[in-house]
Amino acid sequence: MLAGRAYSDAVRAAIAAYGPASLSAEAAAFARAAAARAEPPTPARAKALLFAAGRLARFGESVGLAPSPELLLAHAVIERFVLVGCGTVSPATRRTLRTNLRYLARHAGAPPQPAPVALPRERAKAPYSDAQIAGYLALAAVLSTRARRMRASALVCLGAGAGLVGAELRHVCGGDVIERSGGLLVIVGGRRARSVPVLAHLHAPLREAAAFAGDGYLVGGRDPERKNLTDALTPALCADAALPRLEAGRLRATWLVACARAIGLGAFMHAAGITCSQRLGDIAAQLPEMPEQELIALLGGPS
């Protein structure tokens, strides 16, 4: 973690480097000026503010507003952007954009703003129980061919054991599951490349599925860009009427809850009075990276 002047230099460098091709020069300049005025504490926070300001400036240009703080950071413009100009983003992203823009407005000297219009919240999905995960693995174990058994088992283990969904799930190959630092890891590529410790009780079935897949994709297929790839596996895991429908989002929620329990997240948030996940992101950005062996011991241990 950087400190003092070096840390401020890193923030300034992040702001100065901002200039995505999707924005005009004027919109990018507005975003840099707005973010610099807010004096963000970390480069990560600076990038979040730049992203919000850039999106607002692009919206302003589309409706004929000049990229000036007095116009764009007015309460009415921010609310119009959130309600009208954010139709292509998720509800969570929309809320984050509004929070960051109101933050920028306060630092730009805007007058006190009225309470924002309530936005619909995207609630977290309910996790599966240990018994339900065991039931899905049992269904996977009796499928007609070994290929189907291994792919279905991998789907459950990657979701509930490593929290993968979507493109990350489809791109994992057998060779991306490795033994290292005393645990089992899934090496995730792409924009958010990382190593994810697998929960200990799912090591054995995932290890077997990875050995079967070899250099191929764990959940099958030749083209990981196929959006319906996992949809072909889930019906086979819904044959037991006693089990709820299998959903990738609920598998990830199962992993998230297991990890939150392991690190005592609920107790920390209650004691600190924190309810906003953005605050957790700001805190995490100031923490040193945990060594892999410690990460595995914390998140890859018994759940």
C-alpha positions in Angstrom: 0.0 0.0 0.0 1.3 3.4 -0.9 1.4 6.3 1.6 1.8 10.0 1.8 3.0 11.9 -1.2 3.6 8.7 -3.3 -0.1 7.8 -2.7 -1.3 11.2 -3.8 0.9 11.0 -6.9 -0.7 7.7 -7.8 -4.2 9.3 -7.5 -3.1 12.2 -9.6 -1.6 9.9 -12.2 -4.9 7.9 -12.4 -6.9 11.0 -12.9 -4.5 12.5 -15.5 -4.5 9.2 -17.5 -8.3 9.2 -17.9 -9.4 9.7 -21.4 -11.4 6.8 -22.9 -12.1 6.7 -26.6 -15.9 6.7 -25.9 -15.8 10.2 -24.5 -15.2 13.5 -26.2 -12.2 15.6 -25.1 -14.5 18.0 -23.3 -16.4 15.2 -21.4 -13.1 13.6 -20.4 -11.8 17.0 -19.2 -15.0 17.5 -17.1 -14.6 14.1 -15.5 -10.9 14.7 -14.6 -11.7 18.1 -13.1 -14.6 16.8 -11.1 -12.6 13.9 -9.7 -9.6 16.0 -8.9 -11.8 18.5 -7.0 -13.1 15.6 -4.8 -9.5 14.6 -3.8 -10.2 10.8 -3.8 -8.0 8.9 -1.3 -7.1 6.0 -3.6 -6.6 5.4 -7.3 -9.4 2.9 -7.2 -11.8 5.5 -5.7 -10.5 8.0 -8.3 -11.4 5.6 -11.2 -14.9 5.1 -9.8 -15.5 8.8 -9.7 -14.1 9.3 -13.1 -16.3 6.6 -14.5 -19.4 8.2 -13.0 -18.5 11.7 -14.1 -17.7 10.5 -17.7 -21.0 8.8 -18.0 -22.8 11.9 -16.8 -20.9 14.1 -19.2 -21.7 11.9 -22.1 -25.4 12.0 -21.2 -25.2 15.7 -20.9 -23.9 16.1 -24.4 -26.6 13.9 -25.7 -29.3 16.3 -24.3 -27.4 19.4 -25.2 -25.9 20.4 -21.9 -22.4 21.8 -21.7 -19.9 19.8 -19.6 -19.7 22.3 -16.7 -20.0 21.4 -13.0 -22.7 24.1 -12.5 -25.0 22.3 -15.1 -24.1 18.6 -14.9 -23.7 18.3 -11.1 -27.1 19.9 -10.4 -29.5 17.7 -8.5 -32.0 17.7 -11.3 -29.5 16.7 -14.0 -28.1 13.8 -11.8 -31.6 12.5 -11.2 -32.5 12.7 -14.8 -29.4 10.9 -15.8 -30.0 8.1 -13.2 -33.7 7.7 -14.2 -33.4 8.2 -18.0 -29.8 7.7 -19.0 -28.9 4.5 -17.2 -31.2 2.1 -18.9 -28.4 -0.3 -20.0 -26.8 -0.8 -16.6 -27.8 -3.0 -13.6 -29.7 -1.6 -10.7 -26.6 -1.9 -8.5 -24.5 0.1 -11.0 -27.2 2.7 -11.2 -27.2 3.2 -7.5 -23.4 3.4 -7.4 -23.4 6.0 -10.1 -25.8 8.2 -8.3 -23.9 7.9 -5.0 -20.7 8.9 -6.7 -22.2 11.8 -8.6 -23.9 13.2 -5.5 -20.4 12.9 -3.8 -18.9 14.9 -6.6 -21.6 17.4 -6.4 -21.0 18.0 -2.7 -17.3 18.6 -3.4 -18.1 20.9 -6.3 -20.0 23.2 -3.9 -23.5 22.3 -5.0 -26.3 23.3 -2.5 -27.7 20.6 -0.2 -29.6 18.1 -2.3 -33.0 16.7 -1.6 -33.4 13.0 -0.9 -33.1 11.0 -4.2 -36.0 9.1 -5.8 -36.0 5.6 -4.5 -34.6 3.0 -7.0 -35.5 -0.7 -7.1 -32.9 -2.8 -5.3 -31.5 -6.0 -6.8 -31.7 -8.3 -3.8 -29.0 -11.0 -3.2 -30.1 -14.5 -4.2 -30.6 -17.1 -1.5 -27.8 -19.6 -1.0 -28.3 -23.3 -1.3 -27.9 -25.5 1.8 -25.1 -28.0 2.2 -27.7 -30.8 1.8 -29.0 -29.3 -1.5 -25.4 -29.0 -2.9 -24.9 -32.6 -2.0 -28.2 -33.5 -3.7 -27.1 -31.8 -7.0 -23.7 -33.6 -6.9 -25.6 -36.9 -6.3 -27.8 -36.2 -9.4 -24.7 -35.3 -11.4 -23.1 -38.7 -10.4 -25.9 -40.7 -12.0 -26.1 -39.0 -15.4 -25.9 -41.3 -18.5 -22.3 -40.6 -19.6 -19.1 -39.8 -17.8 -18.7 -36.5 -19.8 -22.1 -35.3 -18.6 -21.4 -36.4 -15.0 -18.1 -34.5 -15.0 -19.5 -31.3 -16.6 -22.5 -31.2 -14.3 -20.3 -31.8 -11.3 -17.9 -29.0 -12.4 -20.8 -26.6 -12.8 -21.9 -27.1 -9.2 -18.3 -27.0 -7.8 -17.2 -23.9 -9.7 -20.3 -22.1 -8.7 -20.7 -23.1 -5.0 -17.0 -23.8 -4.4 -15.4 -20.8 -6.2 -18.2 -18.4 -6.9 -17.9 -18.3 -10.7 -20.7 -17.4 -13.1 -21.2 -16.3 -16.7 -18.2 -16.0 -19.0 -15.7 -16.8 -16.2 -17.4 -20.1 -15.6 -17.5 -21.0 -19.3 -13.8 -20.2 -19.9 -12.3 -22.4 -17.1 -10.3 -25.3 -18.5 -9.2 -28.4 -16.6 -5.6 -27.0 -16.4 -6.9 -23.9 -14.6 -7.6 -26.0 -11.5 -4.3 -26.4 -9.7 -3.0 -27.6 -6.3 -0.9 -24.8 -4.7 0.0 -23.3 -1.4 -1.7 -26.1 0.5 -5.1 -25.9 -1.3 -7.0 -26.1 -4.5 -7.2 -23.0 -6.7 -9.1 -22.0 -9.8 -7.1 -19.6 -12.0 -9.6 -17.1 -13.5 -8.5 -15.1 -16.6 -10.1 -12.1 -18.3 -10.7 -8.6 -17.1 -10.8 -9.6 -13.4 -8.0 -12.2 -13.4 -7.4 -13.8 -10.0 -6.8 -17.0 -8.2 -9.8 -18.3 -6.3 -9.5 -20.8 -3.4 -12.0 -23.6 -3.6 -14.0 -24.5 -0.5 -12.5 -27.7 0.9 -15.6 -29.9 0.8 -15.7 -29.5 -3.0 -12.1 -30.3 -3.7 -12.5 -33.9 -4.6 -15.3 -33.7 -7.2 -13.7 -30.6 -8.8 -10.3 -32.2 -8.9 -11.9 -35.3 -10.7 -13.8 -33.1 -13.2 -10.6 -31.1 -14.0 -8.6 -34.3 -14.6 -11.3 -35.5 -17.0 -11.5 -32.2 -18.9 -7.7 -31.8 -19.3 -7.1 -29.0 -21.7 -10.8 -28.7 -22.5 -13.4 -26.5 -20.9 -14.7 -27.8 -17.6 -18.4 -27.3 -18.3 -17.9 -28.5 -21.9 -18.4 -27.0 -25.4 -16.0 -25.8 -28.0 -17.0 -22.1 -27.9 -17.1 -20.5 -24.4 -18.9 -17.5 -25.8 -22.1 -19.6 -26.2 -24.5 -17.9 -23.7 -26.7 -21.0 -23.3 -23.8 -23.5 -22.6 -24.7 -24.0 -18.9 -28.4 -24.1 -19.7 -28.0 -27.5 -21.3 -26.6 -28.9 -18.0 -29.1 -27.5 -15.5 -32.2 -29.5 -16.5 -30.3 -32.7 -15.7 -29.8 -31.4 -12.2 -33.4 -30.5 -11.7 -34.8 -34.0 -11.8 -35.4 -34.3 -8.1 -38.6 -32.5 -7.1 -37.3 -32.1 -3.5 -34.5 -29.8 -4.8 -35.1 -26.2 -5.9 -34.2 -25.2 -9.5 -30.5 -24.9 -10.0 -29.4 -21.3 -10.8 -25.8 -20.1 -11.3 -26.6 -17.0 -9.3 -27.7 -19.0 -6.3 -24.5 -21.2 -6.6 -22.4 -18.0 -6.4 -24.5 -16.8 -3.5 -23.7 -20.1 -1.7 -20.0 -19.4 -2.1 -20.3 -15.8 -1.0 -22.2 -16.7 2.2 -19.7 -19.4 3.0 -16.8 -16.9 2.6 -18.6 -14.2 4.5 -19.1 -16.6 7.4 -15.5 -17.6 7.3 -14.2 -14.1 7.6 -16.8 -12.9 10.1 -18.2 -10.3 7.7 -21.6 -10.2 9.4 -20.2 -9.5 12.8 -17.8 -6.8 11.5 -20.5 -5.0 9.6 -22.9 -5.0 12.5 -20.2 -3.8 14.9 -19.1 -1.0 12.5 -22.6 0.0 11.6 -21.8 -0.5 7.9 -24.7 -1.3 5.5 -23.2 0.0 2.2 -21.0 -2.3 0.1 -19.3 0.7 -1.4 -17.8 1.5 1.9 -16.4 -2.0 2.1 -14.8 -1.5 -1.3 -13.1 1.7 0.0 -11.8 -0.1 3.0 -10.6 -3.1 1.0 -8.7 -0.8 -1.4 -6.5 0.4 1.6 -5.6 -3.1 2.7 -2.4 -5.0 1.7 -2.8 -8.0 -0.6 -3.1 -11.2 1.4 -0.5 -13.9 0.7 -1.9 -16.8 -1.2 -1.3 -19.4 1.6 -3.2 -17.2 4.1 -6.0 -16.7 1.5 -6.4 -20.4 1.0 -6.4 -21.1 4.7 -9.1 -18.4 5.2 -11.4 -19.0 2.2 -10.5 -22.5 1.1 -10.8 -24.2 4.4 -13.8 -26.2 5.7 -17.1 -24.3 5.1 
